[in-house]
């Protein structure tokens, strides 16, 4: 027995594989295209694990997928493979159409051909290997397919109509419809999960929470879209993984299960929580537990923390690249222009669901308090086009029918997440520098 997991070098997929192999000896066939967000360093601990078989490839490659299915005879396919960055979908929707729609179609066709060749169960008899009745195809999707809610509307249930508002969510809605159609037309034994915003270890630092942590530690701006009151439900990634295992084991064929964390929070609230945790766990002026005095480099070539006095700025804004100085202590008002720290490697502002996008980085308002806490780095920027106001998941069905509910509160999950990033700065630096791609070539010769 084995399972085939697609997109499993990405954030959620890699967490799923790590958790699966931590609790099971059943092999995992790991198929990933290794696009910009696919990172095999997430799975470095499995390098010598014989139950982890990595294959570099595309779900749209029917020949490759068919060969893997025939060779390994998996009892299930769990499909994480997707382009998932809302802002990237606005800039370049074609990749989302190719992967999320056409890729899912080709994957479904390869899986259908494999499943149809499986033997049917025999009453009173025994068949070696898996049968048609044993097989499952689990498709992982998003709450964004449901559209946007007002502040007072009830949370999304599994019967809420689809109203996607971005190229990303429209492409995922299309993939959901294909999965449903392959079940009703061909009888393919499918399951679908729609999750809320995930957070946790190994999250690519273009997304809200990891980018907040990375930028804050580098002394860079923490830009917030619009008024920061966009609301999302937040789900710790390991809770999401446990929900997928539960649905795979006990879910009813053809059914959809919403997976949420019961943690509705506004974007600005998330920013404040992360800033306050960083103030506690890694205060400004403290690097790896040491108090910084005099002048010390925090980010090579980018910023310096200096004790003594601080610049508080107002007026016209200017994004400064190269080297900038963060200062604390006595404040000095500077008129004429405002100096801002670079936003991030890609200079993207933060978004609540899947990140940055506006190319207009001029702030609508700025916190002018001295740089003594991370909240002082918050900057409000122009909202992105078509930004959904609120998502909320009603996860009562999966609890009622399958007995699943999240183990983490947001308070426990976000503390674990911030601490993980503080403890794994090498991983962060490798991702930001692109060194992990060199690591892939060295480790796997790809």
N, C-alpha and C positions, 0 to 999 in steps of 0.2 A: 504494500500500500504506500501511496505517496500523494502529495498535493502539489499542484502547479500554481504558483503565485506570480502574477504579473505586476510590473511596476514596483517591485519589492526592494529597490535600492533607494527609493524616495523616502520621505518622512514617515508617513503612516505605514507603508508597506514594509520598511525595514524594521520598524518597531514590532509589527505583526510577526515577522519571521523570527526575530530575536525571542519574543515571548513564546512563540510556538515551539521552537527548539529547546527552550529552557524547561518546557513542561512535557515534551513528547519526543519519542525516538522515531516518529514517522518522518521520513525524508521530505524535504522541500526542494522542488525544482524552481529556481528563481530566475525569471525571465525579465530583463530590464534593458531598455534602449540606451540608458545612461545619457540622457539629455542633461542640460545644465544643472537640474535639481537632483539628478540621480547620483548617488555618492556611495561607492562601495566601501569607503572608510567607515560608514555606519555599521557595516557587517564584518569589520576586521576581526572581531572575536570569534567568528565562525570559519576563519580561513582553513583551519585544519580539521573541521568537523565533517566527517564523511556523509552526514545526513543533510548537508547543505550543498546543493549543486547549482552553481551560477552559470547562466547562459546569457551572453550579450546578444540581444535581438529585439525585434519590433513585433508587437502583437498583430500588426498588419501584414506580416510575412507569413502567409498561409502555409507555405511549404515547411518553414522552420517549425511553426507551431504544431503542424500535423506530425512531423517527425518526432517532436518531443512527446506528444500524446501517445504515439504508437510505442515509443521506446520505454517510457516510464509508467504507462498505464495508470495515471493518477485517478483517484476516486473523486477528486474535486478540483475545480479551478476557481481561484479567488482573484478577481480582477480589480486591482488598484490602478492600473496603468491609465494615466490621463494627464493632459495639460490642465493645470489647476489655478493659474495665476490670473485673476480678473483683469488687472491692468495690462498685462501682456496680451490678453485676448482683445483688448480694445486697440492696442497698437498693431497687433498682427494676428487677426482671427484665423488665418488659413491653417496654421499648425493645429489649432483646436478642432477645426473641421476634420482634418486628416487623422488625428489621433483619436479624438473622443467619439467621432461618428463613424468614419470609415474604418478606423482601427478596430472599434468594437464590432462592427459588422463582420470584418474578416475573421476576428477571433471567434465570434459566434458560429460562423460557418465551419471553421475548422473543428470546433468543439462539437457541433451537431453531427458532422460526419463521423467523428470518433465515437460519440455516444450511440449513434444508430447501429454501429457494428458490435456494440457490447451485447453479450447474451442476455436474454430475458430470464428472470428468476424461474426456477422449476419447482413446482409444488411437491414437497416430499422428497426432493432430490437435492444434490449439492453440486455447485459449480465452483471450480477454482477461479480465483480472481474476483474482480468486481462485476456486477451486473448493471443493467440499465437502472434498476431501482436503487442501487447504491449511490449512483453518481449525482453530484451537485455542481451547479455553476452559480457562484455568488458574485454579484455585481455591486461594487461600492460606489455610492453616489453622494450627493450633497443636498442640503436643505435649500440651496439657492435656486433650485429648479422651481420652487413654489412661488417665487417672487418676493415682494416686500409687504410687510404688515404695518399698519398704523400702531400707535402706542397702545390703544385699547383693544385691538382685535385679538381673538384667541390664537394660541400657538398653532403651528402647522400640525395637522394630523396626516395620516397616510392617504386620506381621501381628498385632501385639499387639491384644488385644480392647479395645473402647471401654468405658471406665468413668468418665465425666465426673462430677465431684463438686461443681461450682458451676453456677449458672444460666448463667454465661458459657460454660463448657466444654460444658455440655449443649446450648446453642444452636449452638455451632460443630460439635459432633458431628452434630447434626441436619442442618446445612447440608452437611457432608461426605457424609452418607448420601443426601441429595437429589442431589448431584453424581454420586455413584456410580450411583444409580438412573437418572438421565437418560442416562447412558452405556449401561448394560446394557439399558434399555427402548427408548430411542429412537435409540441409536447416536451420540449427541452426542460429538464427539471431545474428551474432557476429560482434564485432568491435575490432580493434587492434590499440594500440598506441605504438610508439617506441620513447623513450625519450633520451635526452642527460644527462650528469652528473648532478645530483641534489645536492643541498646544502641548508642548512637552519636549523631550530630548530629540536631538537630530533634526530639528526644524530648520529648513534652509533660511538663512538670515535676510530674506527679502520680505518675509511675513512679519506681521505686527510685533508679536512678543519677542522673538529673537532679535529683530532689528532694533527694538527699543533697548534691549540689553547691550547689544554690540555698540550702538551709537552712544549710549550713556557712558559706557566705560571708556570710550574714546573721546569724550567731551564734545560730541557733535550734537547738532540740533535734533530734537525729537518732534518732528513736524506732525501735526494732527489735521486731518481733513475737516474743512468747514467748522462747525461748532463742536465737533467731537461727540455728538450725542447719538450717533448711529449705534444701534443696539444689536448685539449678537449673543447667542447662547454658546457657552464655552465648555468643551469636552476634553478632558485629559486623554491623551492619545492611548495610554495603556488601558483605560476604561473602554475606549472605542475598540481596541483589539479584542478585549474579552467579550464584548458584545458580538463581534463578528464570529468568534469561535462558537458562541452560544447559538447564533442564528444558523450557522453551518451545521451544528449538531442537532438542533431541535426545531428549526424553522419549517413552516408549512410551505410546500412547493407553490410557486407563483405569487407568494405574498411579499409585501413591502413592509419593512420595519424601520421606523424612525429611531435614531439613536442620538440622544442629547444628554447634556450634563446638568440640566436644571439650573443653569447659571447665566441668566440674562444680565448683561452689563454693557454700559455705554463705553465707547472707545476711550473717551477721556478718563473714565473711571479705571480702565485697564492701565492706562499710562500712569496714572497716579499710584496705583497699587505697585506696579513694577518699580517706579522711582522710589517709593517708600521702602520696599524690600531691599533695593540696592543701597539706600542710605543706611539701612541696618547691617547688611551683610558685607558691603564694600563701600564705606563712606568715601566721599570725594576727598582726595589728598592721601588716600590709603591705597597702596598697590600691593596685592598679595600679602596683606596683613601688616605691612610696614608703613609707618607714617612718613609722608614725604615732606621734607623740609628743604628750603632753598629752591633750587631749580632741578627738576627731574623729568625725563622723557617718559610719557605714557604710551604714546603711539609713535613709533619711529617715523620721522619725516612728516608728521601731521600735527601733533599738538604737544604742548608742554604745560604742566601744572606748576605754577609759581606762587610761593607764599609772599604775602606783603600787601598787595593792593589789587583791586579788581576793576576792570572796565565795565561800566554799565552803559549801554548804547541806545540811541534813539534816532529817529529820523529815517532817512532812506536806507534800504537794506542792500547789502552786498554779500554774495556768497564768496568766501575766501577759500581758495584751494592752496595746497602746499602746506606751509607751517603756520599754525595759529597758536595763540597763547590763552590759557584759561587761568584766571587769577582769582584769588580769594582774599578776604580781609577787608581792607579799606576800599570803598567804592569811589569811582571817578566818573562823572558824567561827561560824555563826549557828544558833541552836537554834530549835525551834518549827515552822518551816515552811520549805519549799524553794521558791525562786523559779525557775521554768522559763521559757525563752524560748518565744514562740509557735511552733507547729510548722510552719505553712506558711500560705499564703493560705487554704486550705480546712481547716486544722488536721487534716490526715490523717496518721496514722503510716505508716511505710514498710513495704512488703512486698516479697518477693523477686520475685514474678512481675509482677503488674500492680497493685501499689500498696496504698494505704491502705485502711483501712476501720473499724477499731474506733472507736466514739465514746467509749470509756472510755480516757482519756489518762493515767490514774494509773500511774506507773511501778512495775514490779515490783522493779527495782533501778536504781541510778544510779551513774555514775562520778563520784566526788567529788574527782578530782584537779584542781588548779588549771588554769584555762583557758589553757594554753600550747600545746596541740595540739588539732586538730579531734576527736581521739578523746574528748576530755573532754566533748564535747557528746552522746555516745551515751547514750540512755535506753531501757531495756527496758519495753515496754508489753504489756498483755494480748493474747494471740494472737487472731487473727480466727477466726470460726466456720468449721469444716471446712477448715482450712488444709492443703493437700496437703504431705506431708513431703518428697518428692523427685521431680523429673523428671530424666530422662536420655535423650538421643537417641543411637541407634546410626545413624550416617550412612554406614555402609559401602556400602549399596546405591547411592547416588548417586555415590559415588567409583568403585565397581567398574564400574557400567554406563554412567555418563556422563562419568567422569573429573573430577568436581568435588570439590574440598576447600577448606576455608577458607584464605585467605591470611594472616589476622591471628591471632596468639596473643592470649590475653586481656591479656597484659602490654602488647603494642603497641596493641591496640584501645582499652583503657581509658585509656591515656595520651593517645591522639589525642582521645578523647571529652572528658576533663577539660579538655584544652587548648582544644578547640572552645568549650566553655561559658565558659571564662575569656575567650576572644577575642570572644565574641558576646553580651556582657551586654545590649546593646540589644534583641536578639531575646528574651532571657529576660525582661527587664523589660516588653516589649510584651505578651508572652504572659500574664504575671502580672497586668498592669494591665488587660488586655482591649483595649489600644490596637490590636492587630492586627485586631480586628473593624472598627474605624473605618477602618483601612487598606484593608480589603476594600471597604468602601463607597466610599471615595475612588477606589481604583484601578479597580474593576470596576463601580461603580454598582449593586451588589446589595444 
